[in-house]
Amino acid sequence: MIDKLIPDPPHTFEETLLRLFDLLRSAAAVIYESGDQLEGSRRDLPFAAMYLVDMAKALVNELLSRIHENRTASLLSNT
């Protein structure tokens, strides 16, 4: 059972990116299921949207990787 209808806002940039990634993943699932039920050229628009969501997910992944690399480098330089 859901305790809250609206989740607490993210506290860090990384949390914001993780939440964005989850939203994009959910959007991708909806788009894929919608497009999968269509045939022919009617599938083009949903799968074009899927491409855009995948590109946005790749950008979020890149930012998360950079955050992780910076955090790791910072930890290594402090030891």
N, C-alpha and C positions, 0 to 999 in steps of 0.2 A: 504494500500500500504506500502511496506517495504521501510523505509528510508535508511537503510544500509544493504548491503549484509552480512557483517561480523560484529557481535556484538562486543561491547567493551569488553575487557578482564575483568574477575572478579578482584575485588580489595582486597578481603579478602579470607581466607581459607573457611569460611562458604559459601560465594558466589560461590566459586569453587565447593564445594560439592553440592550445590543446582543445579548448572548447570550440573554437572555430573549426578545427579539424574534424571533431565529432559531428558538428552541424553539416559540414560538407560531405562527410561519409553518409549521413542520413539522407541528404539531398540526392546523392548519387544512387542510393538504393531505390528511392522513389522514382527517379528518372529512368533507371534501368528497367524496373518492373513495368513502368508505363510504356516505354519504347518497345519492350520485348513482346507486348501484346499486339503491336501494330505490324503492318506488312508494307513492303515496297517503300515508296518515297515518303510515306507518312512516318516512317521511322527516322528520317533524316534529322528533323528538328530535335526530338528528344536525345538522340545520340550526339548531336552537335552540342547540346547543353551538357551532356555527360562529359564531353571533351573539355569544356570550359571548367567544370567542377574538378576534373582531374588535374588540370593545369593549376588551379587555385590550391588544391591539396599539395601539389609538388612545391609550390612556393612556401606554404606553411611548413612543410617538411624541411625545406632548406633553412628556413629561419630557426626552427627547433634544433637542427643539426649544428648551426652556428652557435646557438646558445650553449649547447652541450659542449662543443669544442672549446669555447671561451671559458666555461666553468672548469673544464678539465685542465686547460692550460694554466688557469689561475691557481688551481689547487697544486699542480706540479711545481709552479714557480715559488710557492710558499713553503715548500718542503726542502 
